[in-house]
Amino acid sequence: MLATLSYILCVAALAGFSGATLWLLMRSRARMAALMPAPRWQVLVAAATALWCAALTIFSPGSSEALVVQMIRDGAMLGWLGATFWSPRAPMPRPLRLILRMLATICLLAFLLGAVAHLRAGAAAAPWMKPTLTFTAMIVAIGGLLIIDGAVRRASGGLRMPVLAVAGGFAMLWAYELNVQLIGALTGTKASTLIALLPAVALLTVPIHIVAAMDIGRERMRLSRAAATRSLILLGAAAYLILIALTGAVARAVGSDYAELAQAISLAVALGAGGLMLASARSRAWLAVMISKHFFEHRYDYRAEWMRFNATLAHGAKGEGGDDDRNLYRRVAKALAQLTGSPGALLMLPAASGGFRVAEQWHWPGGVGEEAGLSLRSAFMLQETQHIVDLDAERRGAPGKHPAGVDLAIPDWLLADTRAWVVVPVLHFQRMIAIAVLHRPAMSRALDWEDLDVLRIAGQQAASYLAESQSQQALSEARRFDEFNRRFAFIMHDIKNLASQLSLLARNAERHADKPEFRADMTQTLKISAGRLSDLLVRLSPRERGPAAEPGRTLVEPLLNEVAAEMRPRRALFVGCQAGLSAWAEAGAVRQIVQHLVANAIDASAPDTPVQVVAVAEQGRVRIDVIDQGCGMTREFVRDELFKPFVSTKESGFGLGAFEALQLAQGMGGAIEVTSEPGKGSNFTLWLPLADARGAAASDARVMKAGMK
């Protein structure tokens, strides 16, 4: 029965490969050349396989004569591999070239030796030729599988999937034959059933020759990373089952109770490994890292990660509560953390008092203290270098040192917190609008180029969302300003009433100017009107800047002296300025900022306490400090309300002065930093770009001119 089935399969395989050969010969040569690199070798392989199937039909599978003809088939398959996957422009590596030549030589010698032996001795040559031919076929199969492995790994992106499938068919045929021979060699018994089914395996490869010559499959198919990972897990499970089976077979061969012991040990190992993977997040993370590192070309599945990243930014994580959906800052922290497998993240935003503060966190255990923040100095360095900081590298080397030697001024609290793993600046058009601190993942590892590229690009994408959100907030504030401007209609109404009153007074003066009582009333009325007009003028003082002026070199000392002269009727200022200090800014805007800061300092101070204004060059920037010993402010007020519009501690204030000063400073590339304590005074620091950083560095930063102005 088995012999009959094998014969039918041999005839079917012979018919299939004969038809495939004829079909390939009838195809247009130009069309075949456009579809595959080596069309002639494709025809030769089909013809050689048909000849081998004829030998199987005549002499039966596994016969010595079939093994002789198999050498022709193997030689054609090796030639197809060499001509398809390598070319003169992209030659085969030397080790593989040596293997290919050795295998081709073995096939040729085995065919010649076998053919001569069977021609002279006939059937009598089979007993002593078959072991030699079997061993030769095993060597060729092993070498052919090595050639296929190297070929597929170096395959050009232009090769179609059906062409790669032909190489897969060769691998399947060689692997089947190798396993048949190995089973026979290990057991000492010929695998008759497997040998009889050999033509069935050959028959399965007929369609790939047909499809390879058809105009289909121009796009390469690739498994998704999830499917590939599951396939690897299934292969691992299959390998585990095979190992258990082999262990049980060996134990049964040895005898005694070793079989039951092997089964118990295998069960314990399986349960222990499975329980460890289920219970330990670190173990699962280690397995994921090992799979990504050794089985995939890239660590990240970019398509899946990018889709998840954008979905998190746009909609949040549904099913985890509404906070993530409503809070963009938390979504940004979460999206960046999930990219690298971090269990938590912090997001820092610009603080009104200068530097960056922790504004939001996602799954950061224990939270952070009030001192958690980043100074303006560190923020400047991160923005200029755009450096993603590996905190582990910072802790191992000199703290806060960039590889190029730039001092990043990483704060001590961040270096001391071993949970912090990496600092990612979130940049939008070269401007840093946020900073993300990622929590150390369960399986800690060093950052490589792929991590840095992914975090840099993801940070830019997140920055666009944050910038859009900030634009929406600015639009909302603009609407509030519009509402505020409507209030001026009431002020204009008061002005109109005053104008009418003064007009009536002027008309009456023509008739009653000679009366002393009228003159007294007129004087009193004019005083009241003048006072009311002065109040209105103060309220109508221009809040908008005039035509935008271009920044340029601005000497700081004359500007500070002018402000001191204007403020002399109210308070004498102590002014100190580095000689020749100049900022790259617009003089009118700087004067307006300093005037506002000095006026606030005077208002907050007692009449007998001094107000100081000190200007120096520091860290490549101009630093202007306005220091008072007044009532001071709380940290909460400085952090949350000081620079917000329409928030003021003065009874008659609109709360726009500090807001406008900060906007003017940021518009010139500067910033305002505030340190204050209730009852101990305040220190407002205005940072501006230095007009000539080289000249400032060469000058003596300690040369000061100071005095009462």
ZIRAMO-V818570 format. One record per backbone hydrogen bond with DSSP energy under -0.5 kcal/mol. CO is the residue of the C=O (numbers start at 1). NH is the residue of the N-H. Records with the same first field share a line. If there is no record, write none. Layout:
BEGIN
CO=NH, NH
END
This chain:
BEGIN
1=5
2=6
3=7
4=8
5=9
6=10
7=11
8=12
9=13
10=14
11=15
12=16
13=17
14=18
15=19
16=20
17=21
18=22
19=23
20=24
21=25
22=26
23=27
24=27
28=32
29=33
30=34
31=35
32=36
38=42
39=43
40=44
41=45
42=46
43=47
44=48
45=49
46=50
47=51
48=52
49=53
50=54
51=55
52=56
53=57
54=58
55=59
56=60
60=63
63=67
64=68
65=69
66=70
67=71
68=71, 72
69=72, 73
70=74
71=75
72=76
73=77
74=78
75=79
76=80
77=81
78=82
79=83
80=84
81=85
82=86
90=87
93=97
94=98
95=99
96=100
97=101
98=102
99=103
100=104
101=105
102=106
103=107
104=108
105=109
106=110
107=111
108=112
109=113
110=114
111=115
112=116
113=117
114=118
115=119
116=120
117=121, 122
118=122
121=124
122=125
123=126
125=129
126=130
127=131
129=133
130=134
131=135
132=136
133=137
134=138
135=139
136=140
137=141
138=142
139=143
140=144
141=145
142=146
143=147
144=148
145=149
146=150
147=151
148=152
149=153
150=154
152=155
156=159
160=164
161=165
162=166
163=167
164=168
165=169
166=170
167=171
168=172
169=173
170=174
171=175
172=176
173=177
174=178
175=179
176=180
177=181
178=182
179=183
180=184
181=185
182=186
183=187
184=188
190=192
191=195
192=196
193=197
195=198
197=200, 201
198=202
199=203
200=204
201=205
202=205
203=206
205=209
206=209, 210
207=211
208=212
209=213
210=213
211=214
214=216
217=161
224=228
225=229
226=230
227=231
228=232
229=233
230=234
231=235
232=236
233=237
234=238
235=239
236=240
237=241
238=242
239=243
240=244
241=245
242=246
243=247
244=248
245=249
246=250
247=251
248=252
249=253
250=254
251=255
255=258
257=261
258=262
259=263
260=264
261=265
262=266
263=267
264=268
265=269
266=270
267=271
268=272
269=273
270=274
271=275
272=276
273=277
274=278
275=279
276=280
279=281
280=284
281=285
282=286
283=287
284=288
285=289
286=290
287=291
288=292
289=293
290=294
291=295
292=296
300=302
301=305
302=306
303=307
304=308
305=309
306=310
307=311
308=312
309=313
310=314
311=315, 316
312=316
316=318
317=320
322=326
323=327
326=328
327=331
328=332
329=333
330=334
331=335
332=336
333=337
334=338
335=339
336=340
337=340, 342
338=341
341=442
344=439
345=362
346=437
347=359, 360
348=435
349=357
351=354
353=674
355=351
356=374
357=349, 359
360=347
362=345
363=365
364=367
369=372
371=373
372=358
374=356
375=379
376=380
377=381
378=382
379=383
380=384
381=385
382=386
387=389
388=390
389=391, 423
390=394
391=395
392=396
393=397
398=401
400=402, 408, 409
402=405
406=402, 408
411=415
412=416
413=417
416=418
417=420
419=440
421=391, 392
422=424, 438
423=389, 425
424=436
425=427
426=433, 434
428=431
431=428, 433
433=350
434=426
435=348
436=424, 438
437=346
438=421, 422
442=444
448=452
449=453
450=454
451=455
452=456
453=457
454=458
455=459
456=460
457=461
458=462
459=463
460=464
461=465
462=466
463=467
464=468
465=469
466=470
467=471
468=472
469=473
470=474
471=475
472=476
473=477
474=478
475=479
476=480
477=481
478=482
479=483
480=484
481=485
482=486
483=487
484=487
485=488
486=489
487=490, 491
488=492
489=493
490=494
491=495
492=496
493=497
494=498
495=499
496=500
497=501
498=502
499=503
500=504
501=505
502=506
503=507
504=508
505=509
506=510
507=511
508=511, 512
509=513
512=515
515=519
516=520
517=521
518=522
519=523
520=524
521=525
522=526
523=527
524=528
525=529
526=530
527=531
528=532
529=533
530=534
531=535
532=536
533=537
534=538
535=539
536=540
538=541
552=585
554=583
555=559
556=560
557=561
558=562
559=563
560=564
561=565
562=566
563=567
564=568
565=568
567=570, 571
572=611
573=575, 709
574=613
575=707
576=615
577=705
578=581
581=556, 557
582=691
583=554, 585
585=552, 587
586=590
587=591
588=592
589=593
590=594
591=595
592=596
593=597
594=598
595=599
596=600
597=601
598=602
599=603
600=604
601=605
602=605
604=631
606=609
610=629
611=574
612=627
613=576
614=625
615=578
616=623
618=621
620=690
621=618
622=624, 688
623=616, 625
624=686
625=614, 627
626=684
627=612
628=682
630=681
631=679
634=638
635=639
636=640
637=641, 642
641=644
644=647
650=653
655=646, 647
656=660
657=661
658=662
659=663
660=664
661=665
662=666
663=667
664=668
665=668, 670
666=669
671=687
673=685
675=683
677=680, 681
681=677
682=628
683=675, 685
684=626, 686
685=673, 687
686=624
687=671
688=622
689=584
692=696
693=697
694=698
695=699
699=701
700=703
702=704
703=579
705=577
707=575
END
